[in-house]
Amino acid sequence: MIARRRVLGLMAAATLPGALRAQGFAGLAADADGFTLPQPDPDFVFPRDHGPHPDFRIEWWYVTANLRGADGADYGIQWTLFRTALRPEPPGAEAAGWASPQVWFAHAALTTAARHFAAQTFARGGIGQAGVTTAPFDAWINDWRMHTPPGADMADAFDRLDVTARAPDFGYALEMRAEGPLLFQGQGGYSVKSPRGQASYYYSQPHYRVTGRLDLPGGPVEVTGRGWLDREWSSQPLAESQTGWDWFSLHLSDGAKLMVYRLRDSAGPDYVPGAWVAPDGSARYIPDGALMLEPLDHATVAGRRIPVDWRITWDAGGLDIVTRPLNRQSWMGLNVPYWEGPIFVSGSHDGIGYLEMTGYA
């Protein structure tokens, strides 16, 4: 979702200047300082907009997948690449080599019922360590990669993607094939995050069928499942008083999809928008206030009290569901920690999905 994390530029804290590290969301609530801001009624151009936007401060390419192994066990994975800029650059005039102001970092995770593995990696822009190209699509950082495989139709570069990551104690190699269209979040991809007007450009591909292999300490496991990809960029997507978020992406058993998040606000009501894709494929925006998110149970995770069981209700949509995690200890113990892992859905609808929670310091 915002896509993402408490976030996540802080996770590049070791590479960012002190003033930026001091901002709790790595600039997400800071003044734009010469960077471009999103505007209503965006006109997306593909595949161009699958690539980087150096005139914006931050952006990410974010994948989650709920998987079932040939061993009968449930698994989840996350793969996220972030770009954050130390100064704005006009499109087409990016500095080369060490003069590049782009900092890249990435997170990967693999979750089982018993364990949660997480890793991170960092790189500078301009020297080939990390980047994104669009024709064909290729996003990489060091030896982690998400790319369109050879021979794929370039009409929509996100229709087919291969995703790989490797860390000392886990890894995965997955093929993702889309079975439906992109979902434009908010109003046509203009996603407002606060009544005060902060916003991002945000779209998703929620329709992936996933196959591949997980590499675990006990050996490789062949898997199949469902995947979700988020693309988001902005220069000031949060209000200063917003302290974190609880973000859900759900694949329901009747074919429907739901994205909903709660942006917690210390100065007023929380902001809770969503998006719904019906079983027939029709999509609709759900405005703030129509969906209700209620924590049901908490767990002590890395010394923090985290709400891991939730109830989600949407009266107009006939939705009343409960979510529970595969692993209550799905903690991303990285430079800036957060909770993220696969969940199961029951109630008026059954299904699977992912939950991400940031700002629980």
Stockholm file with secondary structure:
# STOCKHOLM 1.0

chainA/1-361         MIARRRVLGLMAAATLPGALRAQGFAGLAADADGFTLPQPDPDFVFPRDHGPHPDFRIEWWYVTANLRGADGADYGIQWTLFRTALRPEPPGAEAAGWASPQVWFAHAALTTAARHFAAQTFARGGIGQAGVTTAPFDAWINDWRMHTPPGADMADAFDRLDVTARAPDFGYALEMRAEGPLLFQGQGGYSVKSPRGQASYYYSQPHYRVTGRLDLPGGPVEVTGRGWLDREWSSQPLAESQTGWDWFSLHLSDGAKLMVYRLRDSAGPDYVPGAWVAPDGSARYIPDGALMLEPLDHATVAGRRIPVDWRITWDAGGLDIVTRPLNRQSWMGLNVPYWEGPIFVSGSHDGIGYLEMTGYA
#=GR chainA/1-361 SS CCSCCSCTTGGGGGGSCHHHHTSTTTTTTSCCTTCCCCCSSCCCCTTGGGSCCTTSSEEEEEEEEEEEETTSCEEEEEEEEEEEESSCCCTTCCCCGGGCCEEEEEEEEEECSSCEEEEEEEEETTTTSEEEEETTEEEEETTEEEECCTTCCTTSTTSEEEEEEEETTEEEEEEEEECSCCEECTBTTEEECSTTCCEEEEEEEEEEEEEEEEEETTEEEEEEEEEEEEEEEESCCSCTTEEEEEEEEEEETTSCEEEEEEEEETTSCCBCCEEEECTTSCEEEECTTSSEEEEEEEEEETTEEEEEEEEEEEGGGTEEEEEEESCTTCEECSSSCEEEEEEEEEESSCEEEEEEECCCC
#=GC SS_cons         CCSCCSCTTGGGGGGSCHHHHTSTTTTTTSCCTTCCCCCSSCCCCTTGGGSCCTTSSEEEEEEEEEEEETTSCEEEEEEEEEEEESSCCCTTCCCCGGGCCEEEEEEEEEECSSCEEEEEEEEETTTTSEEEEETTEEEEETTEEEECCTTCCTTSTTSEEEEEEEETTEEEEEEEEECSCCEECTBTTEEECSTTCCEEEEEEEEEEEEEEEEEETTEEEEEEEEEEEEEEEESCCSCTTEEEEEEEEEEETTSCEEEEEEEEETTSCCBCCEEEECTTSCEEEECTTSSEEEEEEEEEETTEEEEEEEEEEEGGGTEEEEEEESCTTCEECSSSCEEEEEEEEEESSCEEEEEEECCCC
//
